[in-house]
Amino acid sequence: MWFLTTLCVSCLLMGTQAQSSASFRRSNDRNGRCQYSFTVDSPTEASCPSPGSSPEMESLKSRLGLLEALVTRLAGGEAVPKFSESSGSPSGIQDAYNQAVEEKAQLQREKQRLDRQVQDLQRRMEEIRQETERLRNKPCTPQSPPRGLVNDNGFRPGSGPAPPHLISIPEKKDHLSLGYQELTAVVTEISAPNLDGPTDITGCGDLVWVGEPEMHRKADSIAGKYGVWMQDPEAKDPYGSEMVWRIDAVGADMRQLIGYENMDDLARGFPTKVLLLPEGVESTGATMYGGSLYYQRRLSRTLIRYDLLSENIAARRDLPHAGFHGQFPYSWGGYTDIDLAVDENGLWAIYSTNKAKGAIVISQLDPHTLEVKGTWETKIRKTTVANTFMICGKLYAIASYTSPNTTVNYMYDTATSQGKAISVPFKNRYRYNSMVDYNPVHRKLYSWDNYYIVSYKVRLGKQE
């Protein structure tokens, strides 16, 4: 009873200060006893929540609304306005999502249409470029001009000396002329220039001309940025001389040798043979000769002869003292320390050693055992040239691998052990030439220029 009295007094005292937030009431209960009660307003709630509308439910609805807005933004790629109760209904959200998905699909269709147009334009550009090259390389057929006298209305007396190829012949005077005499000219025949380059010789000679690059195929992926492609000049069964081989040289483990029946299948991208080499290939220095693939084993100076018929390693041998894996590469890099080449005289290795202090060393190899048969040391540093190749026992070096108009600027003759500077124009059409090799049967240079597989016709003759 004392506790209730104290509580009542306290409530009365507090009531004077908080009449707006609390109320006190006294009444008898059903048993006739006096009962005191008071109420206080909630500090956080204006009214009691209705069933099913607890604070947890309200918070969950808010979080679901934010989640739905985020899904709509991600699906449509655009920001959405602030969510409201009316727009937060399931039907409104679904309509907005469906509209965003439809717009996204429409944009994708438009992008695909534009991509097809770009590919079509690129194809047409390539066809035009190839047709232009064909017309450039096509020799002009000299036409014999009509013999006899023809009028030369573009030349008059007093206008200067007559052109040297014209022979002036006076005609009989015409009494009806206006005081001048017309001249006639005899047109002399002049031989047309040889657009195919210098005259070729049947045997060996010096390189005097390199033609325009002819593109055969573009690589399909980044793995084909640079690589090596070749045809066997002394092919053996079961593969013919028209068989084309390629190795993509981008990757940590290059072991795939891809074969095509002929150049047409290469252009269409239809391989007929894929071989997995037992040892990885180092860079772009491989070559094909006498039914075998010759290449440098990855991360070593070991040369490997891989027999195509048995699909096994037929011989292996270390190239004495040769630098490898970045010691003496070509100027473009690519771990091109050892470059194998084939010409009319057989199989060659182009490399350098510490003893040669980075100068190019040429060794002729036995194609069966890979034993060194002879060695020549030049006076040109290997890291200063872009690529080299062998023709008729002569080494030729290319000045640049990126310049669109460069030159073959050095030649070393193993027959005389003499080298000299030359200047034969050479074109890097695609600005990143990572491989150049010579095929003595087709008398062409094979090249891999920035994803593109290309070839060049060459002419041999006597250097002036």
C-alpha positions in Angstrom: 0.0 0.0 0.0 2.9 2.3 0.8 4.5 1.5 -2.6 1.2 2.4 -4.4 1.0 5.7 -2.5 4.6 6.6 -3.4 4.0 5.7 -7.1 0.9 7.9 -7.2 2.7 10.9 -5.7 5.5 10.5 -8.2 3.1 10.3 -11.1 1.4 13.4 -9.9 4.6 15.3 -9.6 5.7 14.1 -13.1 2.3 14.9 -14.5 2.9 18.6 -14.0 5.9 18.4 -16.4 4.6 15.7 -18.8 0.9 16.2 -19.1 1.2 16.0 -22.8 2.8 12.6 -22.8 1.3 10.7 -19.8 -2.1 10.2 -18.1 -3.2 8.8 -14.7 -6.5 7.0 -13.9 -8.0 5.4 -10.7 -11.0 3.0 -10.7 -12.5 0.0 -8.9 -12.0 -3.4 -10.4 -14.8 -6.1 -10.6 -13.9 -7.2 -7.1 -14.4 -3.7 -5.6 -10.7 -3.1 -5.1 -9.2 0.3 -5.9 -7.0 0.0 -9.1 -4.5 2.7 -10.2 -3.3 2.9 -13.9 -1.4 5.3 -16.2 -0.4 5.5 -19.8 2.7 7.0 -21.5 3.1 7.7 -25.3 5.7 5.6 -27.2 8.8 7.6 -28.0 9.1 5.9 -31.5 5.6 4.9 -32.6 2.7 7.2 -33.3 0.2 4.3 -33.2 0.2 0.6 -32.5 1.2 -1.5 -35.6 -1.6 -3.5 -37.2 -1.3 -7.3 -37.5 1.1 -8.2 -40.4 2.8 -4.7 -40.4 5.6 -5.2 -37.8 8.8 -3.0 -38.1 10.6 -6.1 -39.4 8.1 -6.4 -42.3 8.4 -2.7 -43.2 12.2 -3.0 -43.2 12.0 -6.1 -45.4 9.7 -4.4 -47.9 12.1 -1.4 -48.1 15.1 -3.7 -48.7 13.1 -5.7 -51.4 12.2 -2.4 -53.1 15.9 -1.4 -53.2 16.9 -4.8 -54.5 14.3 -4.7 -57.3 15.5 -1.2 -58.3 19.1 -2.5 -58.5 18.0 -5.5 -60.7 16.1 -3.1 -63.0 19.2 -0.8 -63.3 21.5 -3.7 -64.1 19.2 -5.2 -66.7 18.5 -1.9 -68.4 21.8 -0.3 -68.1 20.2 3.0 -66.9 19.5 4.5 -63.5 15.9 4.4 -62.4 14.0 7.0 -60.4 13.5 6.7 -56.7 11.1 3.8 -55.8 7.7 4.6 -54.6 4.9 2.5 -53.4 2.9 2.7 -56.6 5.9 1.8 -58.8 7.1 -0.8 -56.3 4.2 -3.1 -57.0 5.1 -6.4 -58.5 3.3 -5.7 -61.8 5.1 -2.3 -62.2 8.5 -3.9 -61.5 7.9 -6.7 -64.0 6.8 -4.2 -66.7 9.9 -2.1 -66.2 12.1 -5.1 -66.3 10.5 -6.5 -69.5 10.9 -3.1 -71.2 14.6 -2.9 -70.2 15.2 -6.5 -71.5 13.5 -5.7 -74.8 15.6 -2.5 -75.2 18.8 -4.4 -74.4 17.9 -7.1 -77.0 17.2 -4.4 -79.6 20.6 -2.8 -79.0 22.3 -6.1 -79.3 20.6 -6.7 -82.7 21.7 -3.3 -83.8 25.2 -4.0 -82.8 25.2 -7.3 -84.7 23.9 -5.6 -87.8 26.7 -3.0 -87.6 29.3 -5.7 -87.0 28.1 -7.5 -90.2 28.4 -4.2 -92.1 31.9 -3.6 -90.9 33.0 -7.2 -91.8 31.4 -6.7 -95.3 33.3 -3.5 -95.8 36.6 -5.1 -94.7 36.0 -7.9 -97.1 35.4 -5.6 -99.9 38.4 -3.5 -99.1 40.6 -6.6 -99.1 39.2 -7.7 -102.5 39.9 -4.2 -103.9 43.4 -4.3 -102.5 44.1 -7.7 -104.0 42.7 -6.6 -107.3 44.9 -3.5 -107.2 48.0 -5.7 -106.5 47.1 -8.0 -109.3 46.8 -5.1 -111.8 50.1 -3.7 -110.5 51.9 -7.0 -110.9 50.4 -7.8 -114.3 53.0 -7.0 -117.0 52.0 -4.4 -119.6 51.6 -5.9 -123.1 53.4 -3.5 -125.5 51.2 -2.5 -128.3 52.7 -1.6 -131.7 51.6 1.9 -132.7 50.4 2.4 -136.2 53.2 3.1 -138.6 53.1 6.0 -141.0 52.4 9.7 -140.7 50.0 11.1 -138.2 49.0 14.7 -137.5 50.5 16.3 -134.4 48.0 19.1 -133.7 49.7 19.8 -130.3 52.9 21.2 -131.9 53.2 24.5 -133.8 56.2 26.3 -135.2 57.6 28.8 -132.8 56.4 27.0 -129.7 59.8 25.6 -128.9 62.0 22.8 -130.2 60.3 19.7 -131.4 60.3 16.6 -129.1 63.3 14.3 -129.8 61.1 11.4 -130.8 59.3 13.3 -133.5 60.7 13.7 -137.0 59.3 16.7 -138.8 58.4 16.3 -142.4 57.1 19.2 -144.4 54.0 18.7 -146.5 53.0 20.4 -149.7 51.7 23.8 -149.2 48.0 24.1 -149.1 46.9 27.3 -150.9 43.8 27.5 -148.6 45.9 27.5 -145.4 45.9 30.5 -143.1 49.6 31.3 -143.3 51.1 28.4 -141.5 52.4 25.0 -142.4 51.2 21.9 -140.5 53.8 19.4 -139.5 53.5 15.7 -139.3 55.4 13.2 -137.1 56.5 9.7 -137.3 56.0 7.9 -134.0 58.9 5.7 -133.0 58.4 2.5 -131.0 59.7 2.5 -127.4 59.9 -0.7 -125.4 57.7 -0.9 -122.4 59.4 -1.1 -118.9 59.6 -4.5 -117.2 57.2 -4.2 -114.3 58.1 -7.6 -112.9 61.6 -6.5 -111.9 65.0 -7.4 -113.4 65.4 -10.3 -115.7 65.6 -13.6 -113.8 68.3 -16.2 -114.4 67.8 -19.9 -114.3 70.6 -20.8 -111.9 72.1 -19.2 -108.8 72.9 -15.5 -108.6 72.6 -12.5 -106.5 69.3 -11.2 -105.2 68.4 -8.2 -107.3 64.7 -7.7 -106.7 61.9 -8.6 -104.2 58.3 -8.2 -105.4 55.2 -6.9 -103.6 54.0 -9.0 -100.7 51.1 -11.3 -101.5 48.7 -12.1 -98.6 47.5 -15.7 -98.3 45.8 -15.7 -94.9 45.3 -13.8 -91.6 45.6 -15.6 -88.3 42.4 -16.3 -86.4 43.5 -15.3 -82.9 46.2 -13.6 -80.8 48.2 -16.8 -80.9 48.9 -16.0 -84.6 50.5 -12.5 -84.1 53.8 -14.1 -85.2 54.8 -17.5 -86.3 56.4 -19.6 -89.0 55.0 -21.2 -92.2 56.8 -23.3 -94.8 56.7 -25.7 -97.7 59.1 -28.6 -98.1 61.4 -28.0 -101.2 62.2 -31.8 -101.1 59.0 -33.2 -99.9 58.6 -37.0 -99.4 55.6 -39.3 -99.1 53.0 -39.2 -97.7 53.2 -35.4 -98.1 53.7 -33.6 -101.4 55.5 -30.4 -102.3 52.2 -28.4 -102.2 51.7 -29.2 -98.5 51.8 -26.1 -96.4 52.8 -26.2 -92.7 52.5 -23.6 -90.0 53.3 -23.1 -86.3 51.8 -20.3 -84.3 54.7 -18.9 -82.2 52.7 -17.1 -79.4 52.4 -19.2 -76.2 54.4 -20.9 -73.5 54.3 -24.4 -75.0 54.4 -24.3 -78.8 54.1 -27.9 -80.0 51.3 -27.9 -82.6 52.3 -28.3 -86.2 49.3 -27.7 -88.6 49.3 -28.9 -92.2 47.2 -27.9 -95.2 46.8 -29.8 -98.4 47.7 -26.7 -100.5 47.7 -22.9 -100.6 43.9 -22.8 -101.3 43.2 -24.8 -98.1 45.5 -22.5 -96.2 43.6 -19.5 -97.4 40.3 -21.1 -96.5 41.5 -22.3 -93.1 40.9 -26.0 -93.8 43.8 -28.0 -92.2 44.2 -31.7 -93.1 46.8 -32.7 -90.6 47.7 -31.6 -87.0 50.8 -33.1 -85.3 51.8 -32.6 -81.7 55.5 -32.3 -81.4 57.3 -34.2 -78.6 59.4 -31.1 -77.6 58.3 -27.5 -77.5 59.4 -25.0 -80.2 61.5 -21.9 -79.6 60.3 -18.9 -81.6 60.1 -18.6 -85.4 63.3 -20.2 -86.6 61.9 -23.6 -87.8 62.2 -24.9 -91.4 61.1 -27.9 -93.5 63.5 -30.0 -95.6 63.6 -33.6 -97.0 60.5 -34.8 -95.2 61.6 -33.5 -91.8 60.8 -30.5 -89.6 64.0 -28.8 -88.1 63.6 -26.6 -85.1 65.2 -25.4 -81.9 64.0 -27.0 -78.7 62.5 -24.5 -76.2 64.9 -22.9 -73.7 68.0 -24.6 -75.1 70.6 -24.6 -78.0 69.4 -28.1 -79.0 68.4 -28.7 -82.6 65.8 -31.3 -83.4 65.0 -33.2 -86.6 61.4 -34.4 -86.5 60.5 -37.0 -89.1 57.0 -36.4 -90.6 56.6 -40.0 -91.7 57.3 -41.7 -88.4 56.1 -38.7 -86.4 59.1 -39.2 -84.1 62.4 -37.4 -83.3 65.0 -38.7 -85.8 68.0 -36.7 -84.6 69.0 -34.1 -82.0 72.2 -32.2 -81.4 73.4 -29.1 -79.5 74.6 -26.3 -81.8 78.1 -25.6 -80.3 78.4 -22.3 -78.2 75.2 -20.9 -79.8 73.4 -18.2 -77.7 69.7 -19.0 -76.9 66.6 -17.6 -75.3 67.3 -13.9 -75.7 71.2 -13.7 -75.9 71.5 -12.8 -79.6 68.0 -12.4 -81.1 67.0 -10.4 -84.2 66.1 -6.7 -83.5 62.4 -7.6 -83.1 63.1 -10.0 -80.2 61.0 -13.1 -79.9 63.9 -15.4 -78.7 65.1 -15.6 -82.3 68.6 -16.6 -81.4 68.8 -19.6 -83.7 67.3 -19.3 -87.2 67.3 -22.4 -89.4 67.1 -21.9 -93.2 67.1 -23.9 -96.5 68.4 -22.9 -99.9 69.8 -24.6 -103.1 72.8 -25.7 -101.1 71.0 -27.4 -98.2 70.4 -26.8 -94.5 71.8 -23.8 -92.6 71.8 -22.4 -89.0 72.1 -18.6 -88.5 73.0 -17.6 -84.9 75.8 -16.0 -82.8 78.2 -16.9 -79.9 80.0 -15.1 -77.1 83.3 -15.7 -79.0 81.8 -13.9 -82.0 80.7 -11.0 -79.7 77.2 -11.0 -81.2 78.2 -11.1 -84.9 76.2 -13.3 -87.1 77.6 -16.9 -87.5 76.5 -19.1 -90.3 76.9 -22.9 -90.1 76.0 -25.5 -92.8 74.4 -28.6 -91.2 74.2 -32.2 -92.2 70.4 -32.7 -92.7 70.5 -36.3 -91.3 72.7 -35.9 -88.2 72.6 -32.1 -87.6 76.4 -32.2 -87.4 78.2 -28.9 -88.4 79.9 -29.2 -91.8 81.3 -25.7 -92.0 81.1 -22.3 -90.2 81.5 -18.7 -91.3 81.6 -15.6 -89.1 80.3 -12.3 -90.5 81.0 -8.7 -89.4 77.4 -7.6 -88.9 75.8 -7.8 -85.4 72.7 -10.1 -85.2 70.7 -7.8 -82.9 70.9 -4.9 -85.5 69.1 -6.7 -88.3 65.4 -7.6 -88.5 65.6 -11.0 -90.3 67.9 -13.0 -92.5 67.6 -15.7 -95.1 69.8 -17.8 -97.3 69.8 -18.0 -101.2 72.5 -19.9 -103.1 74.8 -20.0 -100.2 74.5 -16.3 -99.6 73.2 -14.7 -96.4 70.9 -11.7 -96.8 69.9 -9.3 -94.0 66.8 -7.1 -93.8 67.2 -3.7 -92.2 63.8 -3.2 -90.4 60.9 -5.3 -89.4 58.4 -2.4 -88.9 59.2 0.1 -91.6 56.8 -0.3 -94.6 59.6 0.5 -97.0 62.9 -0.9 -96.0 65.8 -2.7 -97.8 67.7 -5.9 -97.9 70.9 -4.1 -96.9 73.7 -6.7 -96.4 74.9 -9.9 -98.2 77.5 -12.4 -97.2 78.8 -15.0 -99.6 80.0 -18.2 -98.0 81.8 -19.2 -101.3 84.2 -16.2 -101.0 83.9 -15.5 -97.3 83.2 -11.9 -98.2 80.4 -9.5 -97.2 79.1 -6.3 -98.6 76.4 -3.7 -98.3 73.5 -3.8 -100.9 70.2 -2.1 -101.3 67.3 -4.2 -102.5 63.8 -2.7 -101.7 61.7 -4.7 -99.3 58.2 -4.0 -97.9 56.7 -4.8 -94.5 53.1 -4.1 -95.4 51.7 -4.9 -92.0 54.5 -3.4 -89.9 55.7 -6.3 -87.8 57.6 -8.9 -89.7 58.7 -11.8 -87.5 59.9 -14.4 -90.0 61.4 -14.4 -93.4 62.6 -17.7 -95.2 63.4 -18.7 -98.7 61.9 -21.6 -100.7 64.3 -22.6 -103.5 61.7 -24.6 -105.5 59.0 -21.9 -105.6 61.7 -19.2 -105.6 59.8 -17.1 -103.1 60.3 -15.6 -99.7 57.8 -16.7 -97.1 57.0 -14.2 -94.3 54.8 -13.8 -91.2 53.9 -10.1 -90.9 51.7 -9.1 -87.9 49.1 -11.9 -88.1 49.4 -12.1 -91.9 50.9 -15.0 -93.9 52.5 -13.5 -97.0 55.0 -14.3 -99.8 57.3 -12.4 -102.1 58.5 -13.2 -105.6 62.3 -12.7 -106.0 64.6 -12.3 -109.0 68.2 -13.4 -109.1 70.8 -12.0 -111.4 74.2 -10.2 -111.4 74.6 -7.2 -109.1 75.7 -4.1 -110.9 
